[in-house]
């Protein structure tokens, strides 16, 4: 650690430099916390949207119907349906990226 200068002008300059560095660090901390808050809010909104979708009776009914159909379908038909569902999911993902 450096010694504190005895010259009043150098002490004043050192104090000004330390205050400036402190302000810069505070500013960077505020920016980082704001960014973190925005990201947390975004994930919170996504989570609430997902919960709302999963609580929808139509989505639950469609999921149960799909699961029952997949369970009741034979092994050969299940392969074709699984492949069709994979293609539909891939098409949905590609369409969302546009």
N, CA, C and O atoms as a GROMACS GRO file, in nm:
protein
  392
    1UNK      N    1   0.084  -0.117   0.000
    1UNK     CA    2   0.000   0.000   0.000
    1UNK      C    3   0.089   0.124   0.000
    1UNK      O    4   0.193   0.129   0.067
    2UNK      N    5   0.048   0.222  -0.075
    2UNK     CA    6   0.128   0.344  -0.086
    2UNK      C    7   0.107   0.432   0.036
    2UNK      O    8   0.002   0.432   0.100
    3UNK      N    9   0.209   0.507   0.064
    3UNK     CA   10   0.202   0.600   0.177
    3UNK      C   11   0.120   0.722   0.137
    3UNK      O   12   0.119   0.762   0.020
    4UNK      N   13   0.054   0.779   0.232
    4UNK     CA   14  -0.024   0.900   0.208
    4UNK      C   15   0.074   1.016   0.194
    4UNK      O   16   0.159   1.037   0.281
    5UNK      N   17   0.063   1.092   0.085
    5UNK     CA   18   0.157   1.204   0.067
    5UNK      C   19   0.136   1.313   0.172
    5UNK      O   20   0.026   1.337   0.221
    6UNK      N   21   0.246   1.377   0.205
    6UNK     CA   22   0.240   1.486   0.303
    6UNK      C   23   0.212   1.620   0.237
    6UNK      O   24   0.164   1.714   0.302
    7UNK      N   25   0.241   1.630   0.108
    7UNK     CA   26   0.216   1.754   0.035
    7UNK      C   27   0.064   1.773   0.021
    7UNK      O   28  -0.004   1.682  -0.027
    8UNK      N   29   0.009   1.890   0.060
    8UNK     CA   30  -0.137   1.911   0.054
    8UNK      C   31  -0.193   1.900  -0.088
    8UNK      O   32  -0.304   1.850  -0.106
    9UNK      N   33  -0.120   1.946  -0.188
    9UNK     CA   34  -0.169   1.938  -0.326
    9UNK      C   35  -0.178   1.792  -0.371
    9UNK      O   36  -0.276   1.752  -0.435
   10UNK      N   37  -0.076   1.713  -0.338
   10UNK     CA   38  -0.077   1.571  -0.376
   10UNK      C   39  -0.184   1.495  -0.298
   10UNK      O   40  -0.246   1.402  -0.350
   11UNK      N   41  -0.206   1.534  -0.173
   11UNK     CA   42  -0.312   1.470  -0.092
   11UNK      C   43  -0.450   1.498  -0.154
   11UNK      O   44  -0.534   1.410  -0.163
   12UNK      N   45  -0.469   1.624  -0.196
   12UNK     CA   46  -0.597   1.661  -0.257
   12UNK      C   47  -0.618   1.584  -0.388
   12UNK      O   48  -0.728   1.537  -0.417
   13UNK      N   49  -0.509   1.570  -0.467
   13UNK     CA   50  -0.518   1.495  -0.593
   13UNK      C   51  -0.549   1.348  -0.565
   13UNK      O   52  -0.630   1.287  -0.635
   14UNK      N   53  -0.485   1.291  -0.465
   14UNK     CA   54  -0.509   1.151  -0.429
   14UNK      C   55  -0.652   1.131  -0.381
   14UNK      O   56  -0.717   1.032  -0.416
   15UNK      N   57  -0.701   1.225  -0.302
   15UNK     CA   58  -0.838   1.216  -0.253
   15UNK      C   59  -0.937   1.224  -0.370
   15UNK      O   60  -1.034   1.148  -0.375
   16UNK      N   61  -0.911   1.315  -0.464
   16UNK     CA   62  -0.998   1.328  -0.581
   16UNK      C   63  -0.996   1.200  -0.664
   16UNK      O   64  -1.100   1.154  -0.712
   17UNK      N   65  -0.877   1.141  -0.681
   17UNK     CA   66  -0.866   1.016  -0.757
   17UNK      C   67  -0.943   0.903  -0.689
   17UNK      O   68  -1.011   0.825  -0.755
   18UNK      N   69  -0.931   0.894  -0.557
   18UNK     CA   70  -1.003   0.788  -0.484
   18UNK      C   71  -1.154   0.808  -0.492
   18UNK      O   72  -1.229   0.710  -0.504
   19UNK      N   73  -1.199   0.933  -0.484
   19UNK     CA   74  -1.343   0.960  -0.495
   19UNK      C   75  -1.395   0.924  -0.634
   19UNK      O   76  -1.504   0.869  -0.649
   20UNK      N   77  -1.316   0.957  -0.737
   20UNK     CA   78  -1.355   0.924  -0.874
   20UNK      C   79  -1.363   0.773  -0.893
   20UNK      O   80  -1.457   0.722  -0.953
   21UNK      N   81  -1.263   0.702  -0.843
   21UNK     CA   82  -1.264   0.556  -0.854
   21UNK      C   83  -1.384   0.496  -0.779
   21UNK      O   84  -1.445   0.401  -0.826
   22UNK      N   85  -1.415   0.552  -0.664
   22UNK     CA   86  -1.530   0.504  -0.586
   22UNK      C   87  -1.660   0.526  -0.662
   22UNK      O   88  -1.747   0.438  -0.665
   23UNK      N   89  -1.675   0.643  -0.724
   23UNK     CA   90  -1.795   0.671  -0.802
   23UNK      C   91  -1.807   0.577  -0.922
   23UNK      O   92  -1.916   0.528  -0.952
   24UNK      N   93  -1.696   0.552  -0.989
   24UNK     CA   94  -1.700   0.461  -1.104
   24UNK      C   95  -1.740   0.320  -1.062
   24UNK      O   96  -1.820   0.256  -1.129
   25UNK      N   97  -1.684   0.272  -0.952
   25UNK     CA   98  -1.720   0.139  -0.904
   25UNK      C   99  -1.867   0.131  -0.863
   25UNK      O  100  -1.934   0.032  -0.890
   26UNK      N  101  -1.916   0.236  -0.798
   26UNK     CA  102  -2.058   0.238  -0.761
   26UNK      C  103  -2.146   0.235  -0.885
   26UNK      O  104  -2.247   0.164  -0.889
   27UNK      N  105  -2.108   0.312  -0.986
   27UNK     CA  106  -2.185   0.314  -1.110
   27UNK      C  107  -2.187   0.178  -1.177
   27UNK      O  108  -2.292   0.133  -1.224
   28UNK      N  109  -2.072   0.111  -1.182
   28UNK     CA  110  -2.067  -0.022  -1.241
   28UNK      C  111  -2.149  -0.122  -1.160
   28UNK      O  112  -2.214  -0.210  -1.218
   29UNK      N  113  -2.148  -0.110  -1.030
   29UNK     CA  114  -2.228  -0.200  -0.945
   29UNK      C  115  -2.378  -0.179  -0.970
   29UNK      O  116  -2.454  -0.275  -0.976
   30UNK      N  117  -2.419  -0.053  -0.984
   30UNK     CA  118  -2.560  -0.024  -1.011
   30UNK      C  119  -2.602  -0.083  -1.145
   30UNK      O  120  -2.710  -0.141  -1.157
   31UNK      N  121  -2.518  -0.067  -1.246
   31UNK     CA  122  -2.548  -0.122  -1.378
   31UNK      C  123  -2.559  -0.274  -1.372
   31UNK      O  124  -2.650  -0.333  -1.431
   32UNK      N  125  -2.468  -0.338  -1.301
   32UNK     CA  126  -2.470  -0.484  -1.289
   32UNK      C  127  -2.595  -0.532  -1.217
   32UNK      O  128  -2.656  -0.632  -1.257
   33UNK      N  129  -2.634  -0.463  -1.111
   33UNK     CA  130  -2.754  -0.503  -1.036
   33UNK      C  131  -2.880  -0.481  -1.121
   33UNK      O  132  -2.971  -0.563  -1.118
   34UNK      N  133  -2.884  -0.372  -1.196
   34UNK     CA  134  -2.999  -0.348  -1.284
   34UNK      C  135  -3.010  -0.457  -1.390
   34UNK      O  136  -3.119  -0.506  -1.420
   35UNK      N  137  -2.896  -0.496  -1.448
   35UNK     CA  138  -2.896  -0.602  -1.548
   35UNK      C  139  -2.944  -0.734  -1.488
   35UNK      O  140  -3.023  -0.805  -1.548
   36UNK      N  141  -2.895  -0.764  -1.371
   36UNK     CA  142  -2.937  -0.886  -1.302
   36UNK      C  143  -3.087  -0.882  -1.271
   36UNK      O  144  -3.156  -0.984  -1.285
   37UNK      N  145  -3.137  -0.768  -1.230
   37UNK     CA  146  -3.280  -0.754  -1.203
   37UNK      C  147  -3.364  -0.773  -1.327
   37UNK      O  148  -3.469  -0.837  -1.322
   38UNK      N  149  -3.319  -0.717  -1.441
   38UNK     CA  150  -3.393  -0.735  -1.566
   38UNK      C  151  -3.398  -0.881  -1.606
   38UNK      O  152  -3.502  -0.931  -1.649
   39UNK      N  153  -3.286  -0.950  -1.592
   39UNK     CA  154  -3.284  -1.093  -1.626
   39UNK      C  155  -3.374  -1.174  -1.535
   39UNK      O  156  -3.445  -1.264  -1.580
   40UNK      N  157  -3.372  -1.143  -1.407
   40UNK     CA  158  -3.459  -1.214  -1.312
   40UNK      C  159  -3.606  -1.188  -1.344
   40UNK      O  160  -3.688  -1.279  -1.336
   41UNK      N  161  -3.639  -1.064  -1.380
   41UNK     CA  162  -3.778  -1.033  -1.417
   41UNK      C  163  -3.820  -1.110  -1.541
   41UNK      O  164  -3.933  -1.159  -1.550
   42UNK      N  165  -3.728  -1.120  -1.638
   42UNK     CA  166  -3.760  -1.192  -1.761
   42UNK      C  167  -3.787  -1.340  -1.731
   42UNK      O  168  -3.884  -1.397  -1.781
   43UNK      N  169  -3.703  -1.403  -1.649
   43UNK     CA  170  -3.725  -1.543  -1.614
   43UNK      C  171  -3.851  -1.559  -1.531
   43UNK      O  172  -3.921  -1.660  -1.544
   44UNK      N  173  -3.880  -1.461  -1.447
   44UNK     CA  174  -4.004  -1.466  -1.369
   44UNK      C  175  -4.127  -1.461  -1.458
   44UNK      O  176  -4.223  -1.535  -1.436
   45UNK      N  177  -4.124  -1.372  -1.558
   45UNK     CA  178  -4.236  -1.366  -1.653
   45UNK      C  179  -4.250  -1.496  -1.729
   45UNK      O  180  -4.362  -1.541  -1.751
   46UNK      N  181  -4.140  -1.556  -1.771
   46UNK     CA  182  -4.147  -1.685  -1.842
   46UNK      C  183  -4.206  -1.793  -1.753
   46UNK      O  184  -4.288  -1.873  -1.798
   47UNK      N  185  -4.166  -1.795  -1.628
   47UNK     CA  186  -4.216  -1.896  -1.534
   47UNK      C  187  -4.366  -1.878  -1.513
   47UNK      O  188  -4.441  -1.976  -1.512
   48UNK      N  189  -4.410  -1.753  -1.495
   48UNK     CA  190  -4.554  -1.728  -1.477
   48UNK      C  191  -4.633  -1.767  -1.601
   48UNK      O  192  -4.743  -1.822  -1.590
   49UNK      N  193  -4.579  -1.740  -1.720
   49UNK     CA  194  -4.646  -1.778  -1.844
   49UNK      C  195  -4.658  -1.930  -1.852
   49UNK      O  196  -4.764  -1.982  -1.888
   50UNK      N  197  -4.550  -2.000  -1.818
   50UNK     CA  198  -4.553  -2.147  -1.824
   50UNK      C  199  -4.653  -2.203  -1.724
   50UNK      O  200  -4.727  -2.296  -1.756
   51UNK      N  201  -4.656  -2.148  -1.604
   51UNK     CA  202  -4.754  -2.195  -1.505
   51UNK      C  203  -4.896  -2.171  -1.552
   51UNK      O  204  -4.984  -2.256  -1.533
   52UNK      N  205  -4.920  -2.055  -1.615
   52UNK     CA  206  -5.054  -2.026  -1.667
   52UNK      C  207  -5.091  -2.123  -1.778
   52UNK      O  208  -5.205  -2.168  -1.787
   53UNK      N  209  -4.994  -2.155  -1.864
   53UNK     CA  210  -5.022  -2.249  -1.973
   53UNK      C  211  -5.053  -2.388  -1.918
   53UNK      O  212  -5.146  -2.454  -1.965
   54UNK      N  213  -4.975  -2.431  -1.820
   54UNK     CA  214  -4.996  -2.565  -1.765
   54UNK      C  215  -5.123  -2.573  -1.681
   54UNK      O  216  -5.176  -2.682  -1.661
   55UNK      N  217  -5.171  -2.461  -1.631
   55UNK     CA  218  -5.294  -2.461  -1.553
   55UNK      C  219  -5.419  -2.455  -1.641
   55UNK      O  220  -5.530  -2.478  -1.593
   56UNK      N  221  -5.401  -2.426  -1.770
   56UNK     CA  222  -5.514  -2.417  -1.861
   56UNK      C  223  -5.577  -2.555  -1.880
   56UNK      O  224  -5.506  -2.650  -1.911
   57UNK      N  225  -5.709  -2.567  -1.861
   57UNK     CA  226  -5.773  -2.698  -1.874
   57UNK      C  227  -5.759  -2.758  -2.014
   57UNK      O  228  -5.750  -2.880  -2.028
   58UNK      N  229  -5.758  -2.674  -2.117
   58UNK     CA  230  -5.746  -2.726  -2.253
   58UNK      C  231  -5.608  -2.788  -2.276
   58UNK      O  232  -5.595  -2.891  -2.340
   59UNK      N  233  -5.506  -2.724  -2.222
   59UNK     CA  234  -5.370  -2.777  -2.236
   59UNK      C  235  -5.358  -2.908  -2.159
   59UNK      O  236  -5.297  -3.004  -2.207
   60UNK      N  237  -5.415  -2.912  -2.040
   60UNK     CA  238  -5.411  -3.036  -1.962
   60UNK      C  239  -5.486  -3.148  -2.033
   60UNK      O  240  -5.439  -3.262  -2.037
   61UNK      N  241  -5.602  -3.115  -2.088
   61UNK     CA  242  -5.680  -3.218  -2.158
   61UNK      C  243  -5.605  -3.268  -2.281
   61UNK      O  244  -5.603  -3.388  -2.308
   62UNK      N  245  -5.544  -3.176  -2.356
   62UNK     CA  246  -5.469  -3.218  -2.474
   62UNK      C  247  -5.349  -3.303  -2.435
   62UNK      O  248  -5.319  -3.402  -2.502
   63UNK      N  249  -5.281  -3.267  -2.329
   63UNK     CA  250  -5.168  -3.347  -2.282
   63UNK      C  251  -5.210  -3.485  -2.237
   63UNK      O  252  -5.144  -3.585  -2.267
   64UNK      N  253  -5.321  -3.491  -2.163
   64UNK     CA  254  -5.370  -3.622  -2.117
   64UNK      C  255  -5.416  -3.707  -2.234
   64UNK      O  256  -5.390  -3.827  -2.238
   65UNK      N  257  -5.484  -3.644  -2.331
   65UNK     CA  258  -5.529  -3.718  -2.449
   65UNK      C  259  -5.410  -3.769  -2.529
   65UNK      O  260  -5.410  -3.883  -2.575
   66UNK      N  261  -5.309  -3.685  -2.546
   66UNK     CA  262  -5.189  -3.728  -2.618
   66UNK      C  263  -5.117  -3.840  -2.547
   66UNK      O  264  -5.072  -3.936  -2.610
   67UNK      N  265  -5.106  -3.830  -2.415
   67UNK     CA  266  -5.040  -3.936  -2.338
   67UNK      C  267  -5.119  -4.066  -2.346
   67UNK      O  268  -5.062  -4.174  -2.359
   68UNK      N  269  -5.253  -4.055  -2.337
   68UNK     CA  270  -5.336  -4.176  -2.346
   68UNK      C  271  -5.325  -4.239  -2.484
   68UNK      O  272  -5.319  -4.361  -2.497
   69UNK      N  273  -5.322  -4.155  -2.588
   69UNK     CA  274  -5.310  -4.208  -2.723
   69UNK      C  275  -5.176  -4.277  -2.744
   69UNK      O  276  -5.168  -4.385  -2.802
   70UNK      N  277  -5.069  -4.212  -2.694
   70UNK     CA  278  -4.935  -4.272  -2.710
   70UNK      C  279  -4.925  -4.402  -2.630
   70UNK      O  280  -4.861  -4.497  -2.674
   71UNK      N  281  -4.988  -4.405  -2.514
   71UNK     CA  282  -4.983  -4.528  -2.433
   71UNK      C  283  -5.067  -4.638  -2.496
   71UNK      O  284  -5.031  -4.755  -2.490
   72UNK      N  285  -5.179  -4.600  -2.558
   72UNK     CA  286  -5.268  -4.700  -2.617
   72UNK      C  287  -5.226  -4.744  -2.755
   72UNK      O  288  -5.265  -4.853  -2.798
   73UNK      N  289  -5.148  -4.665  -2.825
   73UNK     CA  290  -5.105  -4.702  -2.960
   73UNK      C  291  -5.005  -4.816  -2.952
   73UNK      O  292  -4.931  -4.830  -2.855
   74UNK      N  293  -5.004  -4.895  -3.054
   74UNK     CA  294  -4.908  -5.005  -3.059
   74UNK      C  295  -4.767  -4.953  -3.078
   74UNK      O  296  -4.746  -4.835  -3.105
   75UNK      N  297  -4.671  -5.043  -3.063
   75UNK     CA  298  -4.530  -5.002  -3.073
   75UNK      C  299  -4.497  -4.950  -3.213
   75UNK      O  300  -4.421  -4.855  -3.227
   76UNK      N  301  -4.555  -5.012  -3.315
   76UNK     CA  302  -4.526  -4.968  -3.452
   76UNK      C  303  -4.586  -4.830  -3.478
   76UNK      O  304  -4.520  -4.744  -3.536
   77UNK      N  305  -4.710  -4.808  -3.438
   77UNK     CA  306  -4.773  -4.678  -3.461
   77UNK      C  307  -4.709  -4.570  -3.376
   77UNK      O  308  -4.699  -4.455  -3.419
   78UNK      N  309  -4.666  -4.608  -3.257
   78UNK     CA  310  -4.603  -4.510  -3.169
   78UNK      C  311  -4.478  -4.453  -3.233
   78UNK      O  312  -4.448  -4.334  -3.217
   79UNK      N  313  -4.403  -4.534  -3.305
   79UNK     CA  314  -4.282  -4.486  -3.371
   79UNK      C  315  -4.312  -4.379  -3.474
   79UNK      O  316  -4.243  -4.277  -3.480
   80UNK      N  317  -4.417  -4.402  -3.555
   80UNK     CA  318  -4.454  -4.302  -3.655
   80UNK      C  319  -4.507  -4.174  -3.589
   80UNK      O  320  -4.474  -4.064  -3.632
   81UNK      N  321  -4.588  -4.190  -3.485
   81UNK     CA  322  -4.643  -4.073  -3.418
   81UNK      C  323  -4.534  -3.996  -3.345
   81UNK      O  324  -4.536  -3.873  -3.343
   82UNK      N  325  -4.442  -4.067  -3.286
   82UNK     CA  326  -4.332  -3.999  -3.217
   82UNK      C  327  -4.248  -3.920  -3.317
   82UNK      O  328  -4.207  -3.808  -3.290
   83UNK      N  329  -4.224  -3.980  -3.433
   83UNK     CA  330  -4.147  -3.911  -3.536
   83UNK      C  331  -4.225  -3.788  -3.586
   83UNK      O  332  -4.166  -3.682  -3.607
   84UNK      N  333  -4.355  -3.803  -3.604
   84UNK     CA  334  -4.436  -3.689  -3.648
   84UNK      C  335  -4.436  -3.578  -3.543
   84UNK      O  336  -4.428  -3.460  -3.577
   85UNK      N  337  -4.443  -3.616  -3.416
   85UNK     CA  338  -4.438  -3.515  -3.310
   85UNK      C  339  -4.303  -3.445  -3.307
   85UNK      O  340  -4.296  -3.324  -3.282
   86UNK      N  341  -4.197  -3.519  -3.331
   86UNK     CA  342  -4.063  -3.456  -3.334
   86UNK      C  343  -4.053  -3.355  -3.448
   86UNK      O  344  -3.999  -3.246  -3.430
   87UNK      N  345  -4.105  -3.392  -3.566
   87UNK     CA  346  -4.102  -3.300  -3.680
   87UNK      C  347  -4.188  -3.177  -3.652
   87UNK      O  348  -4.150  -3.065  -3.687
   88UNK      N  349  -4.303  -3.198  -3.590
   88UNK     CA  350  -4.389  -3.085  -3.557
   88UNK      C  351  -4.320  -2.992  -3.457
   88UNK      O  352  -4.329  -2.870  -3.469
   89UNK      N  353  -4.252  -3.050  -3.358
   89UNK     CA  354  -4.181  -2.969  -3.259
   89UNK      C  355  -4.068  -2.891  -3.325
   89UNK      O  356  -4.048  -2.773  -3.295
   90UNK      N  357  -3.993  -2.956  -3.416
   90UNK     CA  358  -3.884  -2.887  -3.486
   90UNK      C  359  -3.938  -2.774  -3.572
   90UNK      O  360  -3.880  -2.665  -3.576
   91UNK      N  361  -4.050  -2.798  -3.642
   91UNK     CA  362  -4.111  -2.693  -3.724
   91UNK      C  363  -4.157  -2.576  -3.638
   91UNK      O  364  -4.142  -2.460  -3.676
   92UNK      N  365  -4.213  -2.606  -3.523
   92UNK     CA  366  -4.258  -2.501  -3.430
   92UNK      C  367  -4.140  -2.417  -3.384
   92UNK      O  368  -4.150  -2.294  -3.378
   93UNK      N  369  -4.028  -2.482  -3.350
   93UNK     CA  370  -3.909  -2.408  -3.305
   93UNK      C  371  -3.854  -2.320  -3.417
   93UNK      O  372  -3.815  -2.206  -3.393
   94UNK      N  373  -3.850  -2.372  -3.538
   94UNK     CA  374  -3.799  -2.294  -3.651
   94UNK      C  375  -3.892  -2.175  -3.677
   94UNK      O  376  -3.845  -2.065  -3.704
   95UNK      N  377  -4.022  -2.198  -3.670
   95UNK     CA  378  -4.118  -2.090  -3.694
   95UNK      C  379  -4.106  -1.982  -3.588
   95UNK      O  380  -4.123  -1.864  -3.619
   96UNK      N  381  -4.078  -2.019  -3.464
   96UNK     CA  382  -4.064  -1.921  -3.356
   96UNK      C  383  -3.941  -1.833  -3.374
   96UNK      O  384  -3.941  -1.718  -3.331
   97UNK      N  385  -3.838  -1.883  -3.435
   97UNK     CA  386  -3.713  -1.806  -3.452
   97UNK      C  387  -3.728  -1.693  -3.553
   97UNK      O  388  -3.649  -1.599  -3.552
   98UNK      N  389  -3.829  -1.700  -3.641
   98UNK     CA  390  -3.845  -1.596  -3.743
   98UNK      C  391  -3.876  -1.465  -3.684
   98UNK      O  392  -3.892  -1.367  -3.756
   0.00000   0.00000   0.00000
